[in-house]
Amino acid sequence: MAFVASLPSVQRFGLTVGTSPALCSPKAANSSGKRASFGFANAEARFSANLQRQMAAASTSVAGTSITMKMAAAIPATVVKELRDKTGAGMMDCKKALEETGGSMEKAAELLRQKGIASADKKSARKAGDGLVGSYIHHNNHIGVLIEVNCETDFVARREEFKEIVDNLAMQVAATPGVEFVSAAEIPEDVLAKEREIEMGREDLAKKPEKIRAQIVAGRVEKIMAERCLMNQPFLRDPNITVEEYIKSKIALLGENIQVRRFKKFTLGEY
């Protein structure tokens, strides 16, 4: 009977004990008791091991949280501000990026740039009906640029950050000799056709098979057109990114779609 009374304790550790009448005999009870005692010990060991694993997991989780909190606390405000000045992103975004990259300024800037591009792509379809017309006159008064840059609201158009964007883009146009178009999408078909004709007539392609010639010409024309598009140019103030990437980073900063609508470059003596 004492063995039967211990059933609940045994069952708590996952053992299943039969209740056949044979268990009631002293011999059976003695034999079963030994087996139950052995099973109880194994169950207790398994229970103890599971408990230790759960405690270890909880300890690791707490330790991870502690490390994260220490990392957040360890990033000085001056470093966050430096990243903000470098990227133009918000303070909280900069702080989070530094935490996610272990405090690396370079990796945090790259992470913010990637997020900015993703955010800008989502906003690119929104209508940009406001903005500014800006200008740039080179110091020798031989080169001048007029440029229209659009945003979505007059609130953003009045911000100093947006005015700086317009000024930078006007200077970019002035400093890039071959730029004629904003992007490849606005290049007229007759211009493309003319370039294809010129490239197709090159002597180095004369003996190439027609299919190979067409592929080479397509690649050359694409490269030539890229050199004549503003969006493909290395950004004047940071050659590691293109003008398009610069604009996208500012879309992420200001929260509105930004588009270069048109520009006109004037060079003394050229018509």
DRENDO-1510 file (C-alpha; in Angstrom, 1 decimal, always signed):
<recs>
REC; n; res; u; v; w
REC; 1; MET; +0.0; +0.0; +0.0 .
REC; 2; ALA; +2.9; +2.3; +0.7 .
REC; 3; PHE; +4.1; +1.8; -2.9 .
REC; 4; VAL; +0.6; +2.6; -4.2 .
REC; 5; ALA; +0.6; +5.8; -2.1 .
REC; 6; SER; +3.8; +6.9; -3.8 .
REC; 7; LEU; +2.3; +6.7; -7.3 .
REC; 8; PRO; +1.4; +10.4; -7.7 .
REC; 9; SER; +5.1; +11.3; -6.9 .
REC; 10; VAL; +6.3; +8.8; -9.5 .
REC; 11; GLN; +3.8; +9.9; -12.1 .
REC; 12; ARG; +4.9; +13.5; -11.8 .
REC; 13; PHE; +8.2; +12.4; -13.3 .
REC; 14; GLY; +6.6; +10.8; -16.3 .
REC; 15; LEU; +6.4; +7.2; -15.2 .
REC; 16; THR; +3.4; +5.0; -16.0 .
REC; 17; VAL; +2.8; +2.4; -13.3 .
REC; 18; GLY; +0.3; -0.4; -13.9 .
REC; 19; THR; -2.5; -1.1; -11.4 .
REC; 20; SER; -3.0; -4.8; -12.1 .
REC; 21; PRO; -4.0; -7.0; -9.1 .
REC; 22; ALA; -0.6; -8.7; -9.2 .
REC; 23; LEU; +0.9; -5.6; -7.8 .
REC; 24; CYS; -0.9; -6.2; -4.6 .
REC; 25; SER; +1.1; -9.3; -3.7 .
REC; 26; PRO; +4.1; -8.9; -1.5 .
REC; 27; LYS; +6.4; -10.5; -4.0 .
REC; 28; ALA; +5.1; -8.5; -6.9 .
REC; 29; ALA; +5.1; -5.4; -4.8 .
REC; 30; ASN; +8.8; -6.0; -3.8 .
REC; 31; SER; +9.8; -6.6; -7.5 .
REC; 32; SER; +7.8; -3.7; -8.8 .
REC; 33; GLY; +9.0; -1.5; -6.0 .
REC; 34; LYS; +12.6; -2.1; -7.1 .
REC; 35; ARG; +11.7; -1.4; -10.7 .
REC; 36; ALA; +9.7; +1.7; -9.7 .
REC; 37; SER; +12.6; +2.9; -7.5 .
REC; 38; PHE; +15.0; +2.5; -10.4 .
REC; 39; GLY; +12.5; +4.3; -12.7 .
REC; 40; PHE; +11.9; +7.0; -10.2 .
REC; 41; ALA; +15.7; +7.7; -10.0 .
REC; 42; ASN; +16.0; +7.9; -13.8 .
REC; 43; ALA; +12.9; +10.2; -13.9 .
REC; 44; GLU; +14.3; +12.4; -11.2 .
REC; 45; ALA; +17.6; +12.6; -13.1 .
REC; 46; ARG; +15.8; +13.6; -16.3 .
REC; 47; PHE; +13.8; +16.2; -14.5 .
REC; 48; SER; +16.9; +17.6; -12.9 .
REC; 49; ALA; +18.7; +17.8; -16.3 .
REC; 50; ASN; +15.7; +19.5; -17.9 .
REC; 51; LEU; +15.5; +22.0; -15.1 .
REC; 52; GLN; +19.2; +22.8; -15.4 .
REC; 53; ARG; +18.9; +23.3; -19.2 .
REC; 54; GLN; +16.0; +25.7; -18.7 .
REC; 55; MET; +17.9; +27.7; -16.0 .
REC; 56; ALA; +20.9; +27.9; -18.3 .
REC; 57; ALA; +18.8; +29.2; -21.2 .
REC; 58; ALA; +17.2; +31.7; -18.9 .
REC; 59; SER; +20.6; +32.8; -17.7 .
REC; 60; THR; +21.9; +33.2; -21.3 .
REC; 61; SER; +18.8; +35.3; -22.2 .
REC; 62; VAL; +19.3; +37.5; -19.3 .
REC; 63; ALA; +23.0; +37.8; -20.1 .
REC; 64; GLY; +22.2; +38.7; -23.7 .
REC; 65; THR; +19.8; +41.4; -22.5 .
REC; 66; SER; +22.5; +42.7; -20.2 .
REC; 67; ILE; +25.1; +42.8; -23.0 .
REC; 68; THR; +22.6; +44.7; -25.2 .
REC; 69; MET; +21.9; +47.2; -22.5 .
REC; 70; LYS; +25.6; +47.7; -21.8 .
REC; 71; MET; +26.2; +48.2; -25.5 .
REC; 72; ALA; +23.4; +50.8; -25.7 .
REC; 73; ALA; +24.8; +52.5; -22.7 .
REC; 74; ALA; +28.3; +52.3; -24.0 .
REC; 75; ILE; +27.7; +54.3; -27.2 .
REC; 76; PRO; +28.4; +58.0; -26.5 .
REC; 77; ALA; +26.1; +60.7; -27.7 .
REC; 78; THR; +29.0; +62.3; -29.5 .
REC; 79; VAL; +29.4; +59.2; -31.7 .
REC; 80; VAL; +25.7; +59.1; -32.4 .
REC; 81; LYS; +25.8; +62.8; -33.4 .
REC; 82; GLU; +28.9; +62.1; -35.6 .
REC; 83; LEU; +27.0; +59.4; -37.5 .
REC; 84; ARG; +24.0; +61.7; -37.8 .
REC; 85; ASP; +26.1; +64.4; -39.3 .
REC; 86; LYS; +27.7; +61.9; -41.7 .
REC; 87; THR; +24.5; +60.3; -42.9 .
REC; 88; GLY; +21.7; +62.8; -42.2 .
REC; 89; ALA; +19.6; +60.1; -40.5 .
REC; 90; GLY; +17.6; +60.7; -37.3 .
REC; 91; MET; +19.3; +60.4; -33.9 .
REC; 92; MET; +17.3; +57.3; -32.8 .
REC; 93; ASP; +18.0; +55.6; -36.2 .
REC; 94; CYS; +21.7; +56.3; -35.8 .
REC; 95; LYS; +21.7; +55.0; -32.2 .
REC; 96; LYS; +19.9; +51.8; -33.2 .
REC; 97; ALA; +22.2; +51.3; -36.2 .
REC; 98; LEU; +25.3; +51.6; -34.0 .
REC; 99; GLU; +23.8; +49.1; -31.5 .
REC; 100; GLU; +23.1; +46.6; -34.3 .
REC; 101; THR; +26.6; +46.9; -35.7 .
REC; 102; GLY; +28.5; +46.7; -32.4 .
REC; 103; GLY; +29.4; +50.4; -32.5 .
REC; 104; SER; +31.1; +50.4; -35.9 .
REC; 105; MET; +30.7; +53.8; -37.6 .
REC; 106; GLU; +31.4; +52.4; -41.1 .
REC; 107; LYS; +29.0; +49.4; -40.7 .
REC; 108; ALA; +26.3; +51.6; -39.1 .
REC; 109; ALA; +26.5; +54.1; -42.0 .
REC; 110; GLU; +26.2; +51.3; -44.5 .
REC; 111; LEU; +23.2; +49.9; -42.7 .
REC; 112; LEU; +21.5; +53.3; -42.6 .
REC; 113; ARG; +22.2; +53.8; -46.3 .
REC; 114; GLN; +20.6; +50.4; -47.1 .
REC; 115; LYS; +17.5; +51.3; -45.1 .
REC; 116; GLY; +17.4; +54.7; -46.6 .
REC; 117; ILE; +17.4; +53.3; -50.2 .
REC; 118; ALA; +14.6; +50.8; -49.2 .
REC; 119; SER; +12.6; +53.6; -47.7 .
REC; 120; ALA; +13.2; +55.9; -50.7 .
REC; 121; ASP; +12.0; +53.2; -53.2 .
REC; 122; LYS; +8.7; +53.0; -51.4 .
REC; 123; LYS; +8.2; +56.8; -51.7 .
REC; 124; SER; +9.4; +57.2; -55.3 .
REC; 125; ALA; +5.8; +56.7; -56.7 .
REC; 126; ARG; +4.4; +59.6; -54.7 .
REC; 127; LYS; +3.7; +62.9; -56.4 .
REC; 128; ALA; +6.2; +65.6; -55.9 .
REC; 129; GLY; +4.4; +68.8; -56.8 .
REC; 130; ASP; +6.4; +71.4; -54.8 .
REC; 131; GLY; +10.0; +72.2; -54.5 .
REC; 132; LEU; +12.5; +74.9; -55.5 .
REC; 133; VAL; +14.4; +76.3; -58.5 .
REC; 134; GLY; +18.0; +76.7; -57.6 .
REC; 135; SER; +21.1; +78.1; -59.4 .
REC; 136; TYR; +24.8; +77.9; -59.3 .
REC; 137; ILE; +27.3; +80.3; -60.9 .
REC; 138; HIS; +30.9; +79.2; -61.0 .
REC; 139; HIS; +33.5; +81.5; -59.5 .
REC; 140; ASN; +34.9; +82.6; -62.9 .
REC; 141; ASN; +31.4; +83.4; -64.1 .
REC; 142; HIS; +31.9; +81.2; -67.2 .
REC; 143; ILE; +29.5; +78.4; -66.1 .
REC; 144; GLY; +26.0; +78.7; -64.7 .
REC; 145; VAL; +23.2; +76.2; -63.9 .
REC; 146; LEU; +19.5; +76.4; -63.3 .
REC; 147; ILE; +17.9; +73.3; -61.7 .
REC; 148; GLU; +14.4; +72.4; -60.6 .
REC; 149; VAL; +14.1; +69.9; -57.7 .
REC; 150; ASN; +10.7; +68.8; -56.5 .
REC; 151; CYS; +9.4; +67.5; -53.2 .
REC; 152; GLU; +5.9; +66.9; -51.9 .
REC; 153; THR; +5.1; +69.9; -49.7 .
REC; 154; ASP; +6.1; +73.5; -49.2 .
REC; 155; PHE; +7.0; +72.7; -45.6 .
REC; 156; VAL; +9.9; +70.5; -46.8 .
REC; 157; ALA; +10.7; +72.9; -49.6 .
REC; 158; ARG; +11.4; +75.6; -47.0 .
REC; 159; ARG; +13.7; +73.5; -44.9 .
REC; 160; GLU; +17.4; +74.3; -45.0 .
REC; 161; GLU; +18.2; +70.7; -45.6 .
REC; 162; PHE; +16.2; +70.8; -48.9 .
REC; 163; LYS; +17.8; +74.0; -50.0 .
REC; 164; GLU; +21.2; +72.4; -49.4 .
REC; 165; ILE; +20.1; +69.5; -51.6 .
REC; 166; VAL; +19.2; +71.8; -54.4 .
REC; 167; ASP; +22.5; +73.7; -54.1 .
REC; 168; ASN; +24.5; +70.5; -54.1 .
REC; 169; LEU; +22.8; +69.2; -57.2 .
REC; 170; ALA; +23.2; +72.5; -59.1 .
REC; 171; MET; +26.9; +72.4; -58.3 .
REC; 172; GLN; +27.0; +68.7; -59.4 .
REC; 173; VAL; +25.7; +69.6; -62.8 .
REC; 174; ALA; +28.2; +72.5; -63.2 .
REC; 175; ALA; +31.1; +70.2; -62.3 .
REC; 176; THR; +30.1; +67.3; -64.6 .
REC; 177; PRO; +30.9; +68.2; -68.2 .
REC; 178; GLY; +29.1; +65.5; -70.1 .
REC; 179; VAL; +25.8; +65.5; -68.2 .
REC; 180; GLU; +22.7; +66.2; -70.4 .
REC; 181; PHE; +19.9; +64.1; -68.9 .
REC; 182; VAL; +18.5; +63.5; -65.4 .
REC; 183; SER; +18.2; +59.7; -65.9 .
REC; 184; ALA; +18.3; +57.1; -68.7 .
REC; 185; ALA; +14.5; +57.0; -68.8 .
REC; 186; GLU; +14.3; +60.5; -70.4 .
REC; 187; ILE; +16.9; +59.9; -73.2 .
REC; 188; PRO; +15.0; +60.3; -76.5 .
REC; 189; GLU; +14.9; +57.2; -78.8 .
REC; 190; ASP; +16.5; +59.1; -81.7 .
REC; 191; VAL; +19.6; +59.8; -79.5 .
REC; 192; LEU; +19.9; +56.2; -78.7 .
REC; 193; ALA; +19.4; +55.1; -82.3 .
REC; 194; LYS; +22.2; +57.5; -83.4 .
REC; 195; GLU; +24.6; +56.2; -80.8 .
REC; 196; ARG; +23.8; +52.6; -81.9 .
REC; 197; GLU; +24.5; +53.5; -85.5 .
REC; 198; ILE; +27.8; +55.1; -84.6 .
REC; 199; GLU; +29.0; +52.1; -82.5 .
REC; 200; MET; +27.8; +49.6; -85.1 .
REC; 201; GLY; +30.1; +51.2; -87.6 .
REC; 202; ARG; +33.3; +50.8; -85.5 .
REC; 203; GLU; +36.1; +49.0; -87.3 .
REC; 204; ASP; +36.8; +46.7; -84.4 .
REC; 205; LEU; +33.3; +45.2; -84.8 .
REC; 206; ALA; +33.4; +44.7; -88.6 .
REC; 207; LYS; +34.4; +41.0; -88.5 .
REC; 208; LYS; +32.2; +40.1; -85.5 .
REC; 209; PRO; +29.1; +37.9; -85.9 .
REC; 210; GLU; +25.9; +40.0; -86.1 .
REC; 211; LYS; +24.6; +38.7; -82.7 .
REC; 212; ILE; +27.9; +39.4; -80.9 .
REC; 213; ARG; +28.1; +42.9; -82.5 .
REC; 214; ALA; +24.6; +43.7; -81.3 .
REC; 215; GLN; +25.5; +42.7; -77.7 .
REC; 216; ILE; +28.7; +44.7; -77.7 .
REC; 217; VAL; +26.9; +47.7; -79.2 .
REC; 218; ALA; +24.2; +47.5; -76.5 .
REC; 219; GLY; +26.8; +47.5; -73.8 .
REC; 220; ARG; +28.7; +50.4; -75.2 .
REC; 221; VAL; +25.6; +52.5; -75.7 .
REC; 222; GLU; +24.5; +51.8; -72.2 .
REC; 223; LYS; +27.8; +52.9; -70.8 .
REC; 224; ILE; +27.9; +56.1; -72.9 .
REC; 225; MET; +24.4; +57.1; -71.9 .
REC; 226; ALA; +25.2; +56.4; -68.2 .
REC; 227; GLU; +28.0; +59.0; -68.5 .
REC; 228; ARG; +25.5; +61.5; -69.7 .
REC; 229; CYS; +22.9; +61.0; -67.0 .
REC; 230; LEU; +23.0; +63.0; -63.7 .
REC; 231; MET; +21.7; +60.1; -61.5 .
REC; 232; ASN; +24.6; +57.8; -62.5 .
REC; 233; GLN; +27.4; +60.2; -61.6 .
REC; 234; PRO; +29.6; +59.8; -58.5 .
REC; 235; PHE; +28.3; +62.4; -56.0 .
REC; 236; LEU; +30.6; +65.4; -55.9 .
REC; 237; ARG; +30.9; +65.5; -52.1 .
REC; 238; ASP; +31.1; +61.7; -51.6 .
REC; 239; PRO; +32.4; +59.8; -54.7 .
REC; 240; ASN; +31.6; +56.5; -52.9 .
REC; 241; ILE; +27.9; +57.0; -53.7 .
REC; 242; THR; +26.0; +58.1; -56.8 .
REC; 243; VAL; +23.8; +61.1; -57.1 .
REC; 244; GLU; +20.8; +58.8; -57.1 .
REC; 245; GLU; +21.9; +57.2; -53.8 .
REC; 246; TYR; +22.5; +60.7; -52.4 .
REC; 247; ILE; +19.0; +61.7; -53.2 .
REC; 248; LYS; +17.6; +58.5; -51.8 .
REC; 249; SER; +19.4; +59.1; -48.5 .
REC; 250; LYS; +17.8; +62.6; -48.3 .
REC; 251; ILE; +14.3; +61.1; -49.0 .
REC; 252; ALA; +14.9; +58.9; -45.9 .
REC; 253; LEU; +15.9; +62.0; -43.9 .
REC; 254; LEU; +13.1; +64.3; -45.0 .
REC; 255; GLY; +10.4; +61.7; -45.4 .
REC; 256; GLU; +9.2; +62.9; -48.8 .
REC; 257; ASN; +9.8; +61.9; -52.4 .
REC; 258; ILE; +12.5; +64.1; -54.0 .
REC; 259; GLN; +12.9; +64.3; -57.8 .
REC; 260; VAL; +15.2; +66.3; -60.1 .
REC; 261; ARG; +12.7; +67.6; -62.7 .
REC; 262; ARG; +15.0; +69.3; -65.1 .
REC; 263; PHE; +18.2; +71.4; -65.4 .
REC; 264; LYS; +19.9; +73.7; -67.8 .
REC; 265; LYS; +23.6; +74.3; -68.0 .
REC; 266; PHE; +25.1; +77.5; -69.5 .
REC; 267; THR; +28.7; +77.7; -70.6 .
REC; 268; LEU; +30.2; +80.9; -71.9 .
REC; 269; GLY; +30.5; +80.9; -75.6 .
REC; 270; GLU; +28.5; +77.7; -76.2 .
REC; 271; TYR; +25.0; +77.7; -77.7 .
</recs>
